[in-house]
Every structure is written in C-alpha cells, then in structure tokens.
Amino acid sequence: MSGKSREWIYLHHKYVATTTHDPENLPLVIERGEGVWLYDVDGNKYLDFSSSIGVNNLGYPSHPEVVKALVEQASVLAHAAGTDFYNPYQVRLAMKLAEETPGEFPKKVFFGNSGTEANEAALKIAKTSTGRPLFISFIGGFHGRTHGALALTASKSVQKKRQFPWMPGVFYVPYPNPYRNPWGIDGYEHPDELVNRVIEFIEEYVFDKLAPWDEFAGIFFEPIQGEGGYVVPPKNFFTELSKLARNYGILLIDDEVQMGLGRTGAMWAIEHFGVVPDIITTAKSLSGGLVPIGAAIFRSDLDFKQPGMHSNTFGGNALASVVALKVVEVVKTLLPNVRNLEGLFRDELVKLKEEFEKVGDVRGLGLAWGLELVTDKRSRKPDVDFRNRVVREALRRGLVLLGCGKSSIRLIPPLVISEEEAKEGLRILRETIKSLA
Ligand SMILES: Cc1ncc(COP(=O)(O)O)c(C=O)c1O
C-alpha cells in the first residue's frame, strides 16, 4: 500500500464509524471506476470481481443508459414525498417489478432504501397478513442488520454481539449445504437425502414442538446463500420446502438482495428452482450503484389494510425509481452474457479444485461463484488464514476479491464483464493460489 491510500485509511478510521473494513487484507481506497476496473487514489488499476458486494452489477460508475436516466431525471424531479404524494415514476417501477417476478397473481411493491429495510417490510407484511408471530430462517443466512432482519440473520456471531434482544420468534434450521452440513451427507452425491433431512428437521424439531398452522408466519431464505459462502442448495430443495410451507399456510419469503437481478443468469435466482415465493426482497444492484433503493414485492392480498402501518421517508423516491427501472431493463439484456460466461467460470474453478489441495469446494451459477478454502481436502477444515492471504495477494496482483462464509471467496464480477476480462481475472486468481499453496 502506498502513500495516499495509507493516509486515507488512517483518516477513515479516525473519523468514520467502524463497519466492516479489513485494512490488513483489503486496503483499497477507490478514487474512480470504469466498466469492470477500479482505480485507487495512488493510481493503481484493479479488475473487480466483487461488484462492490453485488451492487455495481452494471459496472462503474454504472451502465451509460442508467447514468443518462439519472442525469435527465435529476433536473426534473428527485424527491417529492413518495409515500405521501403520488408520482408516476414509482408506479412504473412497481409495475415492472411485478411483471418481472415469478407468479401470475396480482402483486404490490413496498419501496425502501436497503436490503435490511426490504426484509423489515417483508416481516411486517407477513406478520400482519397472517396474524402469526413466528419465522424460520436458515443457519448461515444473512438478511441484514436492523433488529428484525438481524433476528433472521444467522451468519457471524459478531453481527449480533451485544444486541440482544433482537426481534424474538425466529427459529434457525440447517441450510442444505451440500459440502458442509450437520449430518455429514455428501449433498452432491445424495441431494435427496440432504433435502429430506432438512425438511424432517423442520417438521420434527420445530413444527412438532410449536403449532405451525397458527404460529408460523413465514420462512425466510436466500435461494443461494451469499454472505454464508455462495452455497447452492440441491435443485429440488425449494419445491420440498414450498410443499411444507403450503401445508400450513406459511409464506415463502425469498431474499434476492444479493442473488437477484441477473447475477445467476436468471432474473431471480429462485427461477432456477421453479418455485414461486409469496414475497421477494431486492436491493443492492437495483440501485445501479447510483441511488440507494430496496423493495419488497409481494402478493397484493398480503398488503397492509390501513395507511400508516408501515411507511418511510425516501420510499418511492422519483430519482431512485427512474434509475431502478432502467436497471431492470438493462439487466434483461445482460442475461445472455452471464449465461455465456458461466461455463468458463465453472471449468476454470473445477480445474483449480482438482489441482490444489487447498480448494475444497467450488459452487455457483451464472456469475455467482464461491470457492471454499480448506487446510486439506480430507479434513475439510476451513483455512481462514489461507483465504485471507489469497484476498490480500490477489489485490496486490490487481484483482479485487471478497471473502464470504468462514473461509470462502466469492467471485462476482459485474455482469458487463467481457470474456477477455473474465479470463484475465481467473488467470490472476490461479496465479495467486499457485503462489501461496
Ligand atoms: C441476502 C442479503 N439480504 C440482505 C442484505 C442486507 O442488505 P443491506 O446491507 O442493503 O441492508 C444483504 C447484504 O449483504 C444480503 O446479502
């Protein structure tokens, strides 16, 4: 790290609240971005395989059409009390989101500013519409950091440290992680067995002890766990989960904050699993990397029955709505690129797994890939130190990576990445692992 970066990092930690920075492994002070490239304050250039944690899926500063929409709208109307006054911009976006999400039923949309807020809205919608207080979420899942969403989150202990009581009434159950689950099942070889165990667990250890038909409002899930390590569940998991939920009138709440909007090669990750959720939450890349926005898209019949039960200040912001509408349109045009590059990532990452003892598991879809690093293949013991060294060394070599899970790395380049750029990133990743393994 050279002079200017060091100085900004020092000043940052002096004046800005502590959040999730890791100056030792990711000392990146970004000045500007162009396409899939980032430039730091010292003039160094990096290829970005992080999309700024799934936000800049259209690259930097954003897709030109989205920037154009933002600039034009900024001189027309940005904010005008979207939850008290009406505006056509949020209606257009709501119509588009309703059209683009699974389910042939009428839908409505609640607008907020972030993923956690979208999940808070989903919680309230589920509670008020069912009249039930309890929820299920999955171990390893991440749904945000406000007190309701934090209650759904079962990721890292530090996220909850000194915060109890968060919202009561959430029961955590194992996620069907094919590589690492409580039963030691190889979920790639025996996906049905893994799915059955999870469903049985919910039935026998949760529903059998509490009354599912009048206590449980919803099951929150990520279709692919993001912060938890880019974990892809077996193909039929959500079908089985859906049968269980439908049996008891429990809502399926699909958190697409990280995996939605084209990341997996489908508009929504749940489409790979053929299940229709009752509520879908989205945020991150809906913003085009330009304006904070989040949304909960839900069955119209679940809507609040009285004005004032839930609202906010910035929901339905005209500028954010115009940007997000353009983002959805642009993402649709990028899906073929994501699908085309899936094979390149799969082939190269599987090769890494075959070659290196430290690469325990490789999983993903589209441009959402996770690499789990272990001390050795037999023990599968997470190697956190090795993971951190890979992130650090890759950055030194000009590739931005982000950790996830205990010892995994996520590879999530902007969806606009070209084949050449993807190959270049994968080359740096290989060289990095080779140099350290
Ligand atoms: C799946 C998922 N849900 C919710 C959130 C929370 O979103 P935000 O940080 O915008 O509140 C995140 C953030 O990483 C996420 O990955």
The ligand as an SDF file (V2000), in Angstrom:
LIG
                    3D

 16 16  0  0  0  0  0  0  0  0999 V2000
  -29.0640  -11.6470    1.0940 C   0  0  0  0  0  0  0  0  0  0  0  0
  -28.9540  -10.3070    1.7620 C   0  0  0  0  0  0  0  0  0  0  0  0
  -30.0320   -9.7790    2.3810 N   0  0  0  0  0  0  0  0  0  0  0  0
  -29.9870   -8.5910    2.9660 C   0  0  0  0  0  0  0  0  0  0  0  0
  -28.8280   -7.8550    3.0000 C   0  0  0  0  0  0  0  0  0  0  0  0
  -28.8070   -6.5270    3.6810 C   0  0  0  0  0  0  0  0  0  0  0  0
  -28.7620   -5.5210    2.7380 O   0  0  0  0  0  0  0  0  0  0  0  0
  -28.3110   -4.0290    3.1640 P   0  0  0  0  0  0  0  0  0  0  0  0
  -26.8650   -4.0940    3.5170 O   0  0  0  0  0  0  0  0  0  0  0  0
  -28.6120   -3.2110    1.9590 O   0  0  0  0  0  0  0  0  0  0  0  0
  -29.1490   -3.6540    4.3250 O   0  0  0  0  0  0  0  0  0  0  0  0
  -27.6820   -8.3490    2.3770 C   0  0  0  0  0  0  0  0  0  0  0  0
  -26.4150   -7.5990    2.4170 C   0  0  0  0  0  0  0  0  0  0  0  0
  -25.3540   -8.1100    2.1900 O   0  0  0  0  0  0  0  0  0  0  0  0
  -27.7430   -9.6100    1.7470 C   0  0  0  0  0  0  0  0  0  0  0  0
  -26.6750  -10.1410    1.1290 O   0  0  0  0  0  0  0  0  0  0  0  0
  1  2  1  0
  2  3  1  0
  2 15  2  0
  3  4  2  0
  4  5  1  0
  5  6  1  0
  5 12  2  0
  6  7  1  0
  7  8  1  0
  8  9  2  0
  8 10  1  0
  8 11  1  0
 12 13  1  0
 12 15  1  0
 13 14  2  0
 15 16  1  0
M  END
$$$$
